[in-house]
Amino acid sequence: MNEPSSRFRPIFFELYESLPRQGPGNRACAARALALCRDLPPAPAVLDLGCSVGGQTLHLAELTSGSIVALDSHAPSIERLRATVAVRGLAERIQPMVGDMAAPGLPPASFDLAWSEGALYNIGIDNALRVCGGLLRAGGCLAFTDAVWLTDNPPSEVKASFEDDYPTMGRIPDVLTAIERSIPFDGLD
Ligand SMILES: C[S@@+](CC[C@H](N)C(=O)[O-])C[C@H]1O[C@@H](n2cnc3c(N)ncnc32)[C@H](O)[C@@H]1O
């Protein structure tokens, strides 16, 4: 692709911000992942990192009885989530917040569940796992989605297009290894 024109960014964000969600995922996938999070309290304290306009935040509000801190660095997305939360009468349960997940400024060990769909890679998976580990209470759960290569030899055009956004993107075993080396527990189930 040639150099993007000066209109690229405004047009991109106009489209991006109007979408109901900004990454892959859906309610059924969220429900399935949530069911794997064992021993959550009846009303868990949930942290949704890189929540954007809250596609999965709203699912989590339906699927749990807990409170949710929903954090994203893109202020317009948080504004939109705030408006949705107000319209749906969820202000008591969902707290949208502009912030950097690399340094969220939230109290350590204060969440039962850290959740992130398609966002942790922005600060590097190792760093993100360290941040999440520090924010979770003992026995807390982390659920996240990440882009991975499903082949050793992706087409060069596809590989090149990920070079800017996610140059360290690995395969599923790479993500599992990162989890195992970052979280002090007995191993993956
Ligand atoms: C691909 S979108 C996924 C959004 C949402 N979770 C979803 O699945 O619809 C990634 C999100 O991460 C946010 N993000 C990127 N870097 C961030 C950072 N350092 N701190 C907080 N949010 C960040 C972006 O603003 C964007 O909303």
The ligand as an ORCA input file, in Angstrom:
! r2SCAN-3c Opt
* xyz 0 1
  C      -8.035     -4.468     19.091
  S      -8.724     -3.351     20.280
  C      -9.722     -4.499     21.218
  C     -10.825     -3.789     21.974
  C     -11.833     -4.654     22.711
  N     -11.245     -5.438     23.776
  C     -12.582     -5.571     21.764
  O     -12.241     -6.763     21.663
  O     -13.506     -5.057     21.123
  C      -7.374     -2.982     21.382
  C      -7.682     -1.898     22.399
  O      -6.544     -1.740     23.244
  C      -6.454     -0.362     23.569
  N      -5.083     -0.077     24.028
  C      -3.936     -0.091     23.304
  N      -2.881      0.193     24.079
  C      -3.374      0.395     25.331
  C      -2.777      0.732     26.582
  N      -1.456      0.877     26.697
  N      -3.571      0.862     27.650
  C      -4.924      0.697     27.554
  N      -5.540      0.391     26.401
  C      -4.781      0.236     25.300
  C      -6.833      0.358     22.288
  O      -7.214      1.693     22.521
  C      -7.970     -0.534     21.789
  O      -9.212     -0.068     22.261
*
